[in-house]
């Protein structure tokens, strides 16, 4: 999900019909520049070098989203696939949730998150919280700093608490629903679910991989 | 002629040539092989997803053969046209939770976003295939491209 305003100009982005590194290339109708979908960067054309600002989004089930956002709208188009339903998601497809910002990238393997659904991790110097809710196949990344204080989360996405204040948090909205921090909201980061191989192609040198602490390699670079 | 002058000359002679004939032949044969495979696949008429995977694999092979392992940059940008450029998607409508009953199933996966208090979900089953991978939308006052 990207903002499509670049230098004050609103772009109309579309599919170019081209692939690069096996990944979608977008074209904007205004300047006919070519944009690499995975990294949101114009690789050719008048806007070459410009970057789209990513907007944090989440992949979850319709039921889960509408229960937390009863006022939501849903964008309806003709159906093009039957495959993206919960029952088909919950198998190992080599997916990761990846975060890329400030010249740094890191991935968390979804299959490893099955056994570690609440990960307190570091992204460079940024304390992050990676959550995976298996019943809705939802992976989400938050900044776990609130009002300048770093929190440590424990429990499960359904029963999520921070150790420092004991407040209870909603994993999907990032909002504290009870406890001393009630009403506070975690900032969601631009985590994207991706195929591990595709991620590596676009982040060949600067991406690190999270390993469960039990394996003795916290890899907190 | 002093020995001091001879030494650098000898050193120069001992340096390997940067591009040997053998390496050039290898590169050319790899390029021909890759081009052949690509042409074969495209004429084969495999479906979009399979073709996507095949092209990715070919590129990976090429890069390993040529020794490229650099971050993506305009220099290494060589896109491949795999389908004709589809028109911009415009045939969508926004429904409330109530209106969407029967149109979206509870267990369907959605790409969802909230901006400035306004929430919207995009069912993934309506965003697959080359024609629908990018939706130009406006939410919470921001122009966005819903894509995944």
Interface residues (C-beta under 8 A of the other chain):
Chain A: X1 X2 X3 X4 X5 X10 X11 X12 X13 X14 X15 X16 X17 X18 X19 X20 X21 X22 X23 X24 X25 X26 X27 X29 X34 X36 X37 X39 X41 X43 X44 X48 X49 X52 X55 X56 X57 X58 X59 X60 X61 X62 X63 X65 X66 X69 X70 X71 X72 X73 X74 X75 X76 X77 X78 X79 X80 X81 X82 X83 X84 X85 X86 X87 X89 X137 X192 X193 X197 X198 X201 X202 X203 X204 X205 X206
Chain B: X52 X53 X55 X56 X57 X59 X60 X69 X70 X71 X72 X73 X74 X77 X78 X79 X80 X81 X82 X83 X84 X85 X86 X87 X88 X89 X91 X92 X93 X94 X95 X96 X97 X100 X103 X104 X105 X106 X107 X108 X109 X110 X111 X112 X113 X114 X115 X119 X120 X121 X122 X123 X124 X125 X126 X127 X128 X129 X130 X131 X132 X133 X134 X135 X136 X137 X142 X143 X144 X145 X146 X147 X148
